[in-house]
């Protein structure tokens, strides 16, 4: 079995991480690509499970040495990227890799993997829905919240660059729709 790449992208707060984790539970051949980041770890996150938390210096070093398949400075001095070793490990184990990445990273991964990948954009009905979801999360200051919402508004325009779009108005329906897309892609 040749490994495939399943790429999920969305504006912050659209629910992509919840959908990705649900698919990991439902589709046994999927394995999560743990992204590297320079952002601070949230209290609920575990290094090596949720992200590979790196210092800015370590991230820059990996970037320079070619250890990152793709990377993006999502906010000033806050980088996210995909380690080559993550994808190679998952494929060598005979599984498919699933990504939970920002919109620019999703577009870049699709360019890299081409027909070996399906890119799926998770959208919400409106900017107001995103603001509400991010506010409920209560993980950011008001200033950071405003930055995320403004960035999300721009990212929502990018859905045209993805293979599939799933509206997350009802989470169970969105998960089911995403599951159909992924299973169909893997089967072909």
HELIX and SHEET records of a PDB file:
HELIX    1   1 UNK A   16  UNK A   26  1                                  11    
HELIX    2   2 UNK A   56  UNK A   64  1                                   9    
HELIX    3   3 UNK A   84  UNK A   92  1                                   9    
HELIX    4   4 UNK A  103  UNK A  113  1                                  11    
HELIX    5   5 UNK A  114  UNK A  116  5                                   3    
HELIX    6   6 UNK A  127  UNK A  137  1                                  11    
HELIX    7   7 UNK A  142  UNK A  155  1                                  14    
HELIX    8   8 UNK A  156  UNK A  161  5                                   6    
HELIX    9   9 UNK A  171  UNK A  187  1                                  17    
SHEET    1   A 5 UNK A  30  UNK A  32  0                                        
SHEET    2   A 5 UNK A  96  UNK A 101  1                                        
SHEET    3   A 5 UNK A   5  UNK A  10  1                                        
SHEET    4   A 5 UNK A 117  UNK A 123  1                                        
SHEET    5   A 5 UNK A 164  UNK A 167  1                                        
SHEET    1   B 4 UNK A  52  UNK A  53  0                                        
SHEET    2   B 4 UNK A  36  UNK A  37  1                                        
SHEET    3   B 4 UNK A  78  UNK A  83 -1                                        
SHEET    4   B 4 UNK A  68  UNK A  75 -1                                        
END                                                                             
